[in-house]
């Protein structure tokens, strides 16, 4: 079975599990009374995931958020729903949560471009919304928490530029294919701004030649694979490097390259998934921007508790303001860490940082394409 097929099968399992969780969450609670009575005397908070990709919201952020907020206040119960990539579904879920007596909604937008309805519904019901990582747009929120996307783009751009300047990608101009995130997402817009602040001078002076560029709908690996396939066909495989926006996108690119048996270096990992770290160990992916998901979940928990208690967002976390096209949103911007491969060094030295941050364990990483690497043989036998 190919890596792509394995990945797709895994997603199907996650989707089934998520759908079941969604049905349970949507149907939970008897009619009548307020949120406290429906949760057996507890205050309800809904964590609203966007989709099954990225997998982090189901497998890591959601559980980490639940653990963090229930530790802060044992009288809070967290319920999970997953929009399956549909803004209409997410709006329906928000309305159901409001009817169930939710005290707050923590929202990763299914599609930020069409997420305004969720914010309108919550505002009408006077329910605070906390935006999470890829937040809704064009409306009011209590606050939001993100790993600063512009800084993530700068980190990616600086490393890629250093590779170009050091000659790691051959003589200039270097033919580069760029694949961005979902068009219109705040995260995409801000990341692109960060990358371009570093790369545009190199593009303008001819050091870098962009031979393909495209947005990847829903950040989905399948869509990234299709875009990479089209680029390779268009250029007759004459691409010096691919620069992506996220591990799911780089995974799609790598799948396209392997299907055509073409070797092209792939950059632009971030929001680490197992595939990204695994492909670093195999040498298929050159870099990654690490985010400590548990740190973001804990920050969101503190912000959510303040919202429920009628307090201001915690000043030690929320230090910025971002215009979301409808309002100025108090924002907590968290720092991220770039890792990359180095010639002559064990790639495990870079990936160890992801383990140190508690993102994944070596046992989790050393599966799939990485299982037979020297690093994994040493780490897990």
FILODREN-662553 format. One record per residue (C-alpha): residue number from 0; residue in one letter; x, y, z negated. Coordinates in steps of 0.001 Angstrom, whole numbers, plus 500000, padded with zeros to 6 digits. Last residue first. Layout:
N
NUM,a,X,Y,Z .
...
//
This chain:
381
380,x,514291,499597,481894 .
379,x,512436,502678,480680 .
378,x,514983,505475,480905 .
377,x,517883,503756,482678 .
376,x,515788,502002,485307 .
375,x,513828,505222,485586 .
374,x,516913,507270,486429 .
373,x,518223,504689,488886 .
372,x,514961,504906,490840 .
371,x,512757,501807,491087 .
370,x,509704,503199,489318 .
369,x,509862,506629,490942 .
368,x,507493,505964,493852 .
367,x,504726,504702,491562 .
366,x,505650,504590,487885 .
365,x,508486,506083,485872 .
364,x,506713,509357,485160 .
363,x,504203,507883,482714 .
362,x,506801,505900,480764 .
361,x,509107,508910,480859 .
360,x,506410,510886,479071 .
359,x,504473,513760,480637 .
358,x,503912,517461,479891 .
357,x,505399,517303,476380 .
356,x,507782,520187,477002 .
355,x,510762,517861,476444 .
354,x,509379,515477,479071 .
353,x,509176,518293,481617 .
352,x,512729,519295,480683 .
351,x,513883,515707,481260 .
350,x,512906,516187,484916 .
349,x,515987,518359,485478 .
348,x,518456,515940,483888 .
347,x,516613,513030,485524 .
346,x,517704,514364,488891 .
345,x,521170,512930,488020 .
344,x,523706,515473,489199 .
343,x,525955,515450,492275 .
342,x,523928,518074,494106 .
341,x,521503,519828,491804 .
340,x,517745,519264,491791 .
339,x,515481,521980,490494 .
338,x,513633,523135,487382 .
337,x,511678,526361,486976 .
336,x,510124,527233,483605 .
335,x,506855,529092,482987 .
334,x,505854,531971,480696 .
333,x,502259,532626,479609 .
332,x,500093,535583,480592 .
331,x,497204,536256,478202 .
330,x,494682,538485,479907 .
329,x,492063,541058,478937 .
328,x,489895,541320,482078 .
327,x,489228,544619,483832 .
326,x,485978,544074,485688 .
325,x,484444,543191,489022 .
324,x,487306,542509,491382 .
323,x,489252,540488,488836 .
322,x,491325,543458,487649 .
321,x,493891,542085,485182 .
320,x,494758,543418,481725 .
319,x,497772,542393,479683 .
318,x,498744,541666,476066 .
317,x,496392,538869,475045 .
316,x,498461,536471,472961 .
315,x,499659,538407,469894 .
314,x,496615,540670,470188 .
313,x,494178,537802,469631 .
312,x,491020,538653,471630 .
311,x,488715,540872,469557 .
310,x,486355,539245,467058 .
309,x,482735,538150,467369 .
308,x,483403,534764,465755 .
307,x,482650,532837,468952 .
306,x,484977,535090,470949 .
305,x,487798,534771,468409 .
304,x,487421,530982,468499 .
303,x,487648,531043,472283 .
302,x,490859,533072,472222 .
301,x,492477,530681,469744 .
300,x,491386,527660,471796 .
299,x,492595,529254,475030 .
298,x,496046,529757,473506 .
297,x,496096,526124,472349 .
296,x,495132,524928,475829 .
295,x,497832,527073,477421 .
294,x,500464,525650,475074 .
293,x,499195,522108,475694 .
292,x,499638,522588,479430 .
291,x,503330,523427,479107 .
290,x,503854,524699,482618 .
289,x,506824,523603,484693 .
288,x,507737,525129,488028 .
287,x,509131,522395,490251 .
286,x,512026,521895,492620 .
285,x,513579,519815,495393 .
284,x,510967,517267,496345 .
283,x,511815,514047,498236 .
282,x,514867,513280,496074 .
281,x,513362,510110,494584 .
280,x,513482,511611,491087 .
279,x,512022,514877,492364 .
278,x,509296,512869,494051 .
277,x,508341,511394,490683 .
276,x,508198,514838,489120 .
275,x,505892,516103,491842 .
274,x,503777,512950,491921 .
273,x,503229,513025,488160 .
272,x,501725,516461,488423 .
271,x,503483,519678,487616 .
270,x,501703,522986,488021 .
269,x,504551,523783,490385 .
268,x,506360,522401,493414 .
267,x,507484,524816,496109 .
266,x,510199,523035,498035 .
265,x,510330,520135,500500 .
264,x,513464,519176,502413 .
263,x,512761,517687,505879 .
262,x,513328,514039,506800 .
261,x,510935,512765,509472 .
260,x,509556,509226,509468 .
259,x,506251,510491,510910 .
258,x,504167,508966,508107 .
257,x,506904,509879,505637 .
256,x,506791,513541,506643 .
255,x,503012,513720,506380 .
254,x,503030,512064,502943 .
253,x,505746,514493,501821 .
252,x,503598,517428,502925 .
251,x,500586,516105,501028 .
250,x,502686,515612,497910 .
249,x,504013,519169,498325 .
248,x,500437,520443,498330 .
247,x,499476,518451,495254 .
246,x,502643,519633,493526 .
245,x,501809,523312,494060 .
244,x,502580,526321,496262 .
243,x,504523,524920,499190 .
242,x,507718,525682,501084 .
241,x,508587,523220,503849 .
240,x,512114,523265,505217 .
239,x,514134,523304,508448 .
238,x,511211,522487,510709 .
237,x,511825,521250,514237 .
236,x,509450,518285,514092 .
235,x,508126,519015,517590 .
234,x,507187,522489,516326 .
233,x,503433,522185,516963 .
232,x,503349,518493,516062 .
231,x,505234,519079,512812 .
230,x,502947,521987,511988 .
229,x,499787,519997,512664 .
228,x,500981,517157,510452 .
227,x,501861,519635,507700 .
226,x,498371,521153,507832 .
225,x,496770,517698,507718 .
224,x,498935,516669,504753 .
223,x,498049,519887,502949 .
222,x,494343,519198,503477 .
221,x,494733,515704,502070 .
220,x,496759,517058,499129 .
219,x,493950,519480,498152 .
218,x,494739,523044,497024 .
217,x,490977,523603,497449 .
216,x,491602,524581,501065 .
215,x,495295,524791,501880 .
214,x,496184,528177,503381 .
213,x,498424,528150,506424 .
212,x,501854,529057,507687 .
211,x,503987,527683,510488 .
210,x,507251,528740,512176 .
209,x,508290,531288,509544 .
208,x,511802,532297,510589 .
207,x,514103,533046,507662 .
206,x,517348,534981,508060 .
205,x,515625,537166,510643 .
204,x,515997,540497,508825 .
203,x,512249,540746,508139 .
202,x,511966,537170,506929 .
201,x,514870,537590,504510 .
200,x,513395,540883,503246 .
199,x,510009,539127,502897 .
198,x,511387,536275,500783 .
197,x,511788,537793,497321 .
196,x,508715,540003,496950 .
195,x,506991,537534,499274 .
194,x,507144,534706,496726 .
193,x,505641,536887,493990 .
192,x,502894,538330,496173 .
191,x,502115,534838,497383 .
190,x,501792,533660,493795 .
189,x,499432,536550,493018 .
188,x,497163,535902,495988 .
187,x,497122,532139,495461 .
186,x,496382,532438,491751 .
185,x,493696,535016,492365 .
184,x,492109,532542,494742 .
183,x,491258,534094,498112 .
182,x,492569,531260,500276 .
181,x,493202,528031,498374 .
180,x,496958,527596,497959 .
179,x,499727,528449,500420 .
178,x,501651,526284,502881 .
177,x,504783,527825,504362 .
176,x,506771,526159,507149 .
175,x,510335,527451,507429 .
174,x,512741,527504,510370 .
173,x,516058,528703,508945 .
172,x,517626,531489,510995 .
171,x,520239,530802,509928 .
170,x,522616,527872,509746 .
169,x,521868,524955,507476 .
168,x,519354,524488,504687 .
167,x,521914,524333,501870 .
166,x,523696,527344,503388 .
165,x,524027,529193,500094 .
164,x,521763,531998,501324 .
163,x,518942,529632,502248 .
162,x,519180,527694,498995 .
161,x,519309,530932,496982 .
160,x,516196,532165,498806 .
159,x,514341,528974,497824 .
158,x,515310,529450,494193 .
157,x,514270,533089,494168 .
156,x,511003,532426,495975 .
155,x,509882,529661,493598 .
154,x,510623,531779,490531 .
153,x,508996,534830,492114 .
152,x,505878,532819,492905 .
151,x,505655,531586,489308 .
150,x,506114,535208,488158 .
149,x,503161,536264,490285 .
148,x,501113,533398,488865 .
147,x,501641,534299,485181 .
146,x,500656,531041,483486 .
145,x,497076,531981,482809 .
144,x,494688,532799,479955 .
143,x,491486,534792,480342 .
142,x,489435,537173,478225 .
141,x,485840,537928,477200 .
140,x,484794,537818,480808 .
139,x,482918,540214,483052 .
138,x,482475,539744,486765 .
137,x,484017,539567,490185 .
136,x,486193,536471,489858 .
135,x,486269,533131,488014 .
134,x,489545,531885,486527 .
133,x,492328,529721,487932 .
132,x,494379,529248,484735 .
131,x,491411,529396,482311 .
130,x,488828,532166,482135 .
129,x,487108,532526,478765 .
128,x,483413,533313,479099 .
127,x,481368,534771,476260 .
126,x,477629,533993,476208 .
125,x,475352,537033,476240 .
124,x,472709,535127,478220 .
123,x,472735,537695,481026 .
122,x,476540,537793,480842 .
121,x,476742,534000,481097 .
120,x,474506,533889,484169 .
119,x,476387,536731,485843 .
118,x,479755,535116,485141 .
117,x,478649,531789,486604 .
116,x,477148,533543,489620 .
115,x,480418,535290,490453 .
114,x,482207,532032,491167 .
113,x,482125,532097,494966 .
112,x,485673,533234,495697 .
111,x,486949,531623,492485 .
110,x,486103,528172,493847 .
109,x,485643,525466,491210 .
108,x,486620,528135,488663 .
107,x,488435,526939,485548 .
106,x,485966,528064,482913 .
105,x,485908,527980,479121 .
104,x,482278,528678,478217 .
103,x,481281,529907,474771 .
102,x,478545,529474,472131 .
101,x,476677,526906,474178 .
100,x,473004,526545,473234 .
99,x,471941,523688,475496 .
98,x,470256,526189,477817 .
97,x,473595,527971,478233 .
96,x,475303,524670,479004 .
95,x,472644,523808,481582 .
94,x,473057,527223,483204 .
93,x,476827,526739,483310 .
92,x,476431,523269,484811 .
91,x,474153,524620,487533 .
90,x,476706,527335,488264 .
89,x,479454,524710,488438 .
88,x,477421,522603,490838 .
87,x,476879,525602,493108 .
86,x,480569,526444,492877 .
85,x,481415,522953,494118 .
84,x,484855,521374,493765 .
83,x,483566,518376,491820 .
82,x,482187,520702,489162 .
81,x,483468,518758,486165 .
80,x,481847,518993,482735 .
79,x,483325,518562,479284 .
78,x,481786,519123,475848 .
77,x,483686,520481,472875 .
76,x,482192,520392,469377 .
75,x,483019,523153,466901 .
74,x,482420,522794,463140 .
73,x,485960,521432,462667 .
72,x,487370,524884,463389 .
71,x,491055,525376,464211 .
70,x,491691,521641,464568 .
69,x,488552,521359,466680 .
68,x,489966,524120,468890 .
67,x,493334,522443,469448 .
66,x,492143,518860,469968 .
65,x,489451,519892,472421 .
64,x,491880,522131,474308 .
63,x,494441,519331,474573 .
62,x,491759,516922,475853 .
61,x,490710,519420,478528 .
60,x,494213,520536,479463 .
59,x,495646,517037,479872 .
58,x,493811,514364,481871 .
57,x,490791,516216,483154 .
56,x,492299,519652,483716 .
55,x,495659,518184,484778 .
54,x,494305,516183,487728 .
53,x,494610,519144,490086 .
52,x,492491,517963,491738 .
51,x,489527,516105,490191 .
50,x,487530,519320,490413 .
49,x,486883,522624,488712 .
48,x,486877,521765,484995 .
47,x,484373,523481,482685 .
46,x,485242,523180,479003 .
45,x,481964,523788,477188 .
44,x,481816,524955,473576 .
43,x,478994,523881,471290 .
42,x,478789,524899,467646 .
41,x,478124,521987,465299 .
40,x,474992,521132,463311 .
39,x,474400,517857,465150 .
38,x,475436,519373,468450 .
37,x,471860,520095,469449 .
36,x,471188,521791,466122 .
35,x,474106,524192,466527 .
34,x,473253,524955,470131 .
33,x,469759,526172,469309 .
32,x,466470,524331,468870 .
31,x,464463,522360,471427 .
30,x,465391,519606,473837 .
29,x,467629,516729,472794 .
28,x,471365,516744,473469 .
27,x,473410,515205,476274 .
26,x,472140,515049,479853 .
25,x,474638,517416,481452 .
24,x,477520,516101,479355 .
23,x,476709,512454,480067 .
22,x,476277,513108,483757 .
21,x,479546,515071,483913 .
20,x,481415,512354,482057 .
19,x,480172,509813,484574 .
18,x,481178,512074,487430 .
17,x,484614,512545,485873 .
16,x,485146,508794,485547 .
15,x,484106,508254,489151 .
14,x,486296,511138,490338 .
13,x,489265,509824,488354 .
12,x,488846,506400,489953 .
11,x,488567,507960,493400 .
10,x,491631,510045,492685 .
9,x,493630,506931,491884 .
8,x,492584,505342,495147 .
7,x,493686,508433,497052 .
6,x,497076,508414,495362 .
5,x,497607,504747,496104 .
4,x,496669,505310,499741 .
3,x,499107,508208,499977 .
2,x,501898,506208,498302 .
1,x,501339,503457,500863 .
0,x,500000,500000,500000 .
//
